[in-house]
Amino acid sequence: MPLRQLYPDPNTESTASSIASVDIIAVHGLNPRSKNDREHAWNTWRKPSGPQGCLWLRDDLPQHLPETRIFLYEYNSTAVYGKDRDTFIGKANELLEALRVERDDIESRPILFLGHSLGGLLIKQALINAHNNPKYTPIKHATTGLAFFATPHYGGDWMLVSLGGVVTKIATSVGFQKGDDVLETLKSGSIFSEIMQEHWRHQLLKYDIISFWGALDKIVPAESARFGMPGDRENVVKLNADHSGVCKFGPSLEDQDNLKLVRGNIKDLYKSALKTTQQRRETADLLCADLDDVDVDYDIRIRDKLEGTCEWILEQEEYKDWKTPSSAIDTPECLWIYGKAGMGKSFIAATIVKDLQQTSSLPCAFYFAMHDQAHKREPLSILQSWTLQLVSRSVRAFEALQSIRKGKENRKITESELWRLFSSCLKIIGRCFLLIDGYDETSNELVPRRSHVEGAREIFLQEVFQSIKGTKACIVLISRDEVDIRQQITDFGPTIPATIYAFEIRPENTSKDIACFSRHIVNKRLGTSKFVHNNVKEELAEHLSARSQGMFLWVQLSGAALYPDRTMAQLIRDVSEPPIGLSNAYARDLQRILKLKPKEKARAIQILQWTLFATRPLSVLELTEALLIDTDKNMLDRLDYPEFIGVEYINFQILRLCGSLVEFREEDNVDTILCKGGGSIHLAHFSVKEFILTENEHGIEFNESDANYKLATVCLSYLMSQDVEQFYRATELPRPSSIYDRTNSGPMRQAYENFKKDNGFLAYAASQWVMHARAYESSEKQLLPVLRDLLDERNDSNLRALLFCYCGETSFDDWYREYKDEPTLSVMSRFGLTEGVRYILEKRPAGFVKRDSSDFHALYEACCAGHIQTIELLFQYVTADEWMKDDIGFYTDIEFILGSCCPKLIDVLDTLVRHGVDPEYISSNFLQQHMYEGFGLFEWFLDNGADPNFVVSYDLDFPGGMLWLQSLADGLLHADTLRMVEMLVERGACVNCPLTPPISKRDQRSDMDVCRDEFSYTLCGQTFSFAQAETDSICTTYRCTRDIHSLIEASSPC
């Protein structure tokens, strides 16, 4: 084992190793001709040479850094540097392997590397290898600091001397002569050809670096021993020593002075490593995300991807244009890559991530969604992971997190704070790459929010597109061609200043990869067969490739049927029999369902219907109750309710009926979960749904509109059952005195949660019936019959029960109590059930809507939820003039609409204006309260009549009323603030410069010193002072002030 532990002493019993916080690894350079490997490895770091010398790594450093493990790496450097580049790379891998084994159970412990001379180059190559090899990725992530002692990074003065020339001087100094292989190899520089200039430069900013150089070093000049990075990333330290003496220290005063400098800088790396690790841990806990988790997902795909496959994506014009836009305008870029199931999309995603990491120094955050893992199918998990990756790669982004969390450290971060942080990160970091793989595998169930009834997937994309406005983010979205995803990209593409690219994965794209993968599968399955000749293997591979239609999954599943003990005729038949696609396997299961007994057949079709069209996978208990609901009697058939939901029930009452089309997925411990009806039922693969919905010859026809009708009806029948109605009546609550009165909401919440424990289907029915009803309306353009019957019968009790359960599931108890006495029109509007609204309005005269102090307008509800079609419909019956007659009510409605956080707010406002609402009324009355809620709304105010001078002049005594003072209180708004000021200047606002300290003083003092001073501002002829009492974000405040000052000054203000 070439890794030698110096401290703690491995030969003595000590607890120091177990409490160590950081690992330090020292790597020597080229061996002198006269010394063996071990002798040189030790003498590089000790003085005088020999066992009696002082080895400061062991004898001195532990006294100052006791909570460390310190290692010495021994290797034959003559063999490494005297051969070709492959030998050099191989030796770097040996270093990584030695570290991996040594750190097997402590992968997250920080690492500091110390490298002398050419040993520093070996360290750099090792980190490049770790970047490219998933096996060693934990070592790359754990490395936080590097200390180079007289390491030649470049050739010399202005690169006039080659790197090969410098390292040749090193070899000559340790005894190598002309004609030696070592000397000739080093002179050519071939083993260092690209690693320093290309691959390494993409990793530089990831580490804290100390570059030591010797004032007496005649071999490696100072220019070569440094990277020339900013001072906050690289500290260049001069030591009074020659080339070999920069890393060894004797008792002389000069050596001790050098040692003090070295020790102090390594101590800085140690402290930074602990701080970085702690910040990573705290940030990961706060954001409920894990960097290691996303890296493991990436590593698995890189490992499983056949080498050389999927590289074609990098040559596609859409990808190249997205990655390197030709336009000089910095705008967001979005690339949507879509294709059918099983076409290698995840491997394409991994290929793109690898390309971005290797060829670009820009931050890259990625996420692999998985439908079979609950926490990886939630859209919010993507946001959490992306944000964690961005914060981990940017000090300023981490400062943004601290700013947002200031004063809120003792509670979890909210979703709105998370979106705000994400948006701020994008503006702070600038151009960066964001990737989602498998977005179609994420959940699309209803999000429990008051202002939205869209699916989680739609809302997430809306929020993403809103967040990238005004940034330079480049997004890759990889998924199947789902209607909702395509609609989101189509709808939002034209509304944001971004370039949208779309690329479809076709069989011709993957044909070469499929052929290669087929040969790999056949050789893997039949490689040991003595009976199958190579020509037969090639024929089998061609059969697999031809019948796959570009689907890797097809090749994998078909290849699994190949066994080496079968004859050639059997093998060819095995490959030839399955038809194109996965049709045979699925068709056999569907045919078997048709042969079941009538009741079992009906049950199997119901199971498939729920599994195909439910907005999320149903638990076994939810599915069980859904199958027992009698929609004619609005009741749950308790007679057929199973006494125990266990393994036998799942196997015989669900899986047996549907065959391989569906599968059960466990959650936690099987024994305890199954007793509660936990675990969930899923389609075996997404291609099952594609087959069932596209093939029409299997005897069972599923129609999406019909399915949504049936599922919505079942949900509503369940909610109108006697059990739910009795519970509703028993939990009747008084109407609140105002919209802010939340009295008794706690008891309602507790009662609902207790009731839900004994009614497994309640949660799904209460929250998702709206989704199915809206889907049915969208396709059929008519109201769901069961809702129409309720409205005809004026069954207010059942309507209130529906509202009660929906509000109970979405935690808006006060909203229920506000509407329980007259829920119909307002609820239909809030849900976006346009046909329901139409049905109600067609039976009532125009102008029927009456308001008082406690009733919200139906139009207001549709506006808050962003349902444009519903708003358009309501304006056919209610005019803007009628709405605006009630000055107080109208003002209140607009106030709440602007504060609703609706993703479609601008579209809503444009719709209101189009139907007669005065835009100047909105702009003049609400500019003050809402001008800071985003650049888009601010721009809308100015476009619709707001006076630019009014923006900068109103309520001067209130700091929140001044645009720049508001931004100074929050550095996260820096980018938006500059854009707002620029727009004000462009539109003729009389904006005066904020007064900052004189330039001469600023040059002589730090930003922090300057920012401690009092700032003065001249606004509309009046001077106001703003003294900074706190210093947490003073420098950010100063930068914002300075940038605004420069912007206004350059724009010739009044």
Stockholm file with secondary structure:
# STOCKHOLM 1.0

chainA/1-1054         MPLRQLYPDPNTESTASSIASVDIIAVHGLNPRSKNDREHAWNTWRKPSGPQGCLWLRDDLPQHLPETRIFLYEYNSTAVYGKDRDTFIGKANELLEALRVERDDIESRPILFLGHSLGGLLIKQALINAHNNPKYTPIKHATTGLAFFATPHYGGDWMLVSLGGVVTKIATSVGFQKGDDVLETLKSGSIFSEIMQEHWRHQLLKYDIISFWGALDKIVPAESARFGMPGDRENVVKLNADHSGVCKFGPSLEDQDNLKLVRGNIKDLYKSALKTTQQRRETADLLCADLDDVDVDYDIRIRDKLEGTCEWILEQEEYKDWKTPSSAIDTPECLWIYGKAGMGKSFIAATIVKDLQQTSSLPCAFYFAMHDQAHKREPLSILQSWTLQLVSRSVRAFEALQSIRKGKENRKITESELWRLFSSCLKIIGRCFLLIDGYDETSNELVPRRSHVEGAREIFLQEVFQSIKGTKACIVLISRDEVDIRQQITDFGPTIPATIYAFEIRPENTSKDIACFSRHIVNKRLGTSKFVHNNVKEELAEHLSARSQGMFLWVQLSGAALYPDRTMAQLIRDVSEPPIGLSNAYARDLQRILKLKPKEKARAIQILQWTLFATRPLSVLELTEALLIDTDKNMLDRLDYPEFIGVEYINFQILRLCGSLVEFREEDNVDTILCKGGGSIHLAHFSVKEFILTENEHGIEFNESDANYKLATVCLSYLMSQDVEQFYRATELPRPSSIYDRTNSGPMRQAYENFKKDNGFLAYAASQWVMHARAYESSEKQLLPVLRDLLDERNDSNLRALLFCYCGETSFDDWYREYKDEPTLSVMSRFGLTEGVRYILEKRPAGFVKRDSSDFHALYEACCAGHIQTIELLFQYVTADEWMKDDIGFYTDIEFILGSCCPKLIDVLDTLVRHGVDPEYISSNFLQQHMYEGFGLFEWFLDNGADPNFVVSYDLDFPGGMLWLQSLADGLLHADTLRMVEMLVERGACVNCPLTPPISKRDQRSDMDVCRDEFSYTLCGQTFSFAQAETDSICTTYRCTRDIHSLIEASSPC
#=GR chainA/1-1054 SS CCEEEEESCTTSCCSHHHHCCEEEEEECCCCCTTSCHHHHHHHTSEESSSTTSEEHHHHTHHHHCCSEEEEEECCCHHHHHTSCHHHHHHHHHHHHHHHHHHTTTCTTSCEEEEEETHHHHHHHHHHHHHHHCGGGHHHHHHEEEEEEESCCCSCSGGGCSCHHHHHHHHHHHTTCCTTCHHHHHHHHTGGGTTIIIIIGGGTGGGSEEEEEEETTCSSSCTTTTCCCCCTTTEEEEEESSCTGGGGCCCSSHHHHHHHHHHHHHHHHHHHHHHHHHHHHHHHHHHHTCCHHHHHHHHHHHHHHSCTTTTGGGGGCHHHHHHHSCCCSSCCCEEEEEECCTTSSHHHHHHHHHHHHHHHCCSCEEEEECCTTSGGGSCHHHHHHHHHHHHHHTCHHHHHHHHHHHTTCTTSCCCHHHHHHHHHHHHHHHCSEEEEEECGGGSCCCBCCCSSCCSBHHHHHHHHHHHHTTTSCEEEEEEECCCHHHHHHHHHHGGGSSCEEEEEECCHHHHHHHHHHHHHHHHHHHHTTCSSSCHHHHHHHHHHHHHHHTTCHHHHHHHHTTCCTTSCHHHHHHHHHSSCSTTHHHHHHHHHHHHTSCHHHHHHHHHHHHHHHHSSSCEEHHHHHHHHTEETTTTEECGGGCCSCCSHHHHIIIIIHHHGGGEEEECCSCHHHHHHTTCSEEEESCHHHHHHHHHCCCSSCCCCHHHHHHHHHHHHHHHHTSHHHHHHHHHTCCCCCSSTTCCTTHHHHHHHHHHHHHTCTTHHHHHHHHHHHHHHHHHHHCSCCHHHHHHHHHTCHHHHHHHHHHHHHHHTCHHHHHHHTTSCHHHHHHHHTCHHHHHHHHTTSCTTCCCCCTTCCCHHHHHHHHTCHHHHHHHTTTSCHHHHHHSHHHHHHHHHHHHTSCCTTHHHHHHHHHHTTCCHHHHHHHHHHHHTTSCHHHHHHHHHTTCCHHHHHHTTTTSGGGSHHHHHHTCGGGHHHHHHHHHHHHHTTCCCCCEECCCHHHHHHSCHHHHHTSEEEEEETTEEEEEECCCCTTHHHHHHHHHHHHHHHHHTCCC
#=GC SS_cons          CCEEEEESCTTSCCSHHHHCCEEEEEECCCCCTTSCHHHHHHHTSEESSSTTSEEHHHHTHHHHCCSEEEEEECCCHHHHHTSCHHHHHHHHHHHHHHHHHHTTTCTTSCEEEEEETHHHHHHHHHHHHHHHCGGGHHHHHHEEEEEEESCCCSCSGGGCSCHHHHHHHHHHHTTCCTTCHHHHHHHHTGGGTTIIIIIGGGTGGGSEEEEEEETTCSSSCTTTTCCCCCTTTEEEEEESSCTGGGGCCCSSHHHHHHHHHHHHHHHHHHHHHHHHHHHHHHHHHHHTCCHHHHHHHHHHHHHHSCTTTTGGGGGCHHHHHHHSCCCSSCCCEEEEEECCTTSSHHHHHHHHHHHHHHHCCSCEEEEECCTTSGGGSCHHHHHHHHHHHHHHTCHHHHHHHHHHHTTCTTSCCCHHHHHHHHHHHHHHHCSEEEEEECGGGSCCCBCCCSSCCSBHHHHHHHHHHHHTTTSCEEEEEEECCCHHHHHHHHHHGGGSSCEEEEEECCHHHHHHHHHHHHHHHHHHHHTTCSSSCHHHHHHHHHHHHHHHTTCHHHHHHHHTTCCTTSCHHHHHHHHHSSCSTTHHHHHHHHHHHHTSCHHHHHHHHHHHHHHHHSSSCEEHHHHHHHHTEETTTTEECGGGCCSCCSHHHHIIIIIHHHGGGEEEECCSCHHHHHHTTCSEEEESCHHHHHHHHHCCCSSCCCCHHHHHHHHHHHHHHHHTSHHHHHHHHHTCCCCCSSTTCCTTHHHHHHHHHHHHHTCTTHHHHHHHHHHHHHHHHHHHCSCCHHHHHHHHHTCHHHHHHHHHHHHHHHTCHHHHHHHTTSCHHHHHHHHTCHHHHHHHHTTSCTTCCCCCTTCCCHHHHHHHHTCHHHHHHHTTTSCHHHHHHSHHHHHHHHHHHHTSCCTTHHHHHHHHHHTTCCHHHHHHHHHHHHTTSCHHHHHHHHHTTCCHHHHHHTTTTSGGGSHHHHHHTCGGGHHHHHHHHHHHHHTTCCCCCEECCCHHHHHHSCHHHHHTSEEEEEETTEEEEEECCCCTTHHHHHHHHHHHHHHHHHTCCC
//
